[in-house]
Amino acid sequence: MTLEAAFGSVIKQLRVEKGLSQEKLAFESSLDRSYISQIECGHRQPTLLTIFQLAKALQVAPAQIIESAETLYNQ
């Protein structure tokens, strides 16, 4: 699994756990829905700002997202 895919998987898992659609997450994070989709599919590498926007919208710490992605990537 690539690092991008691991990150995307974590974002999707958190989004689903919070009961958010891609569209709602996009709205809450001030990002485009298609960009959320591309992140979840591992086709985009988010910037630091984007990670913080996603974390705020998902109500988790940015470090939690990174740590979860790192764990998944290292499996």
N, C-alpha and C positions, 0 to 999 in steps of 0.2 A: 504494500500500500504506500502511495506517495504521501508526503507531508500535506500537500494540498487536499488530497482525498480524506486524510485523517481529520484535518481541520473542518472540512465540509461536513463530514459525518457527525462531528461533535455539534456543529451548529444545527444541523437537521434534528438530531436527537433532542437537544435543548428546546428547539422550537416546538416539536411535537409534544414534549413533556409539558410545556406551558400552554398547549392548546391553541397555538397561533398558526395561521396560514402564512404562506410566503408573503402574500400581499399585506397582511397585518404586520408582520415583522418588518417588511420594507417600509411601511408607513411609520412605525414606531422608531425605526432607526434612521429615518430620512435617507433611505437608499432605494434604488430601483428594484422592483420585484424580479426582473430578469437577472440582475446582478446577484441577488440572493440565491437564485436558482443556480447560477454559474459557480458560486462559492460552494454550495452544497454538493454539486457534481464534481468538485475538484478542478474546475477549469479556470479559476481565478485565484490569485494570491492577494488577499486583502492587505491594505495598509494598516499601520498602527492605529490611525484614526478610525478606520472602519471596524477594527476589532473592538475598540472602546465603544463605538456606536452600537454595535451588535450586543455587547455585554450589557450596556445600559438598558436596551430594549428587552433583553432576555432576563434582566434583573439578577445577573451573576457578576462576579468579579472577572475582569479580563484575564487575570492570572489563572482562574479556574478553567477557562476555555483553553488557554495555552497548555496548561498541565494535562488536561484530558486529551488534547490532540497529541501531545508528546507521548503519553502513555499508549494510546492507540497506535501511533506510528512505530513505536519500539516493540510492539508485539510480534 
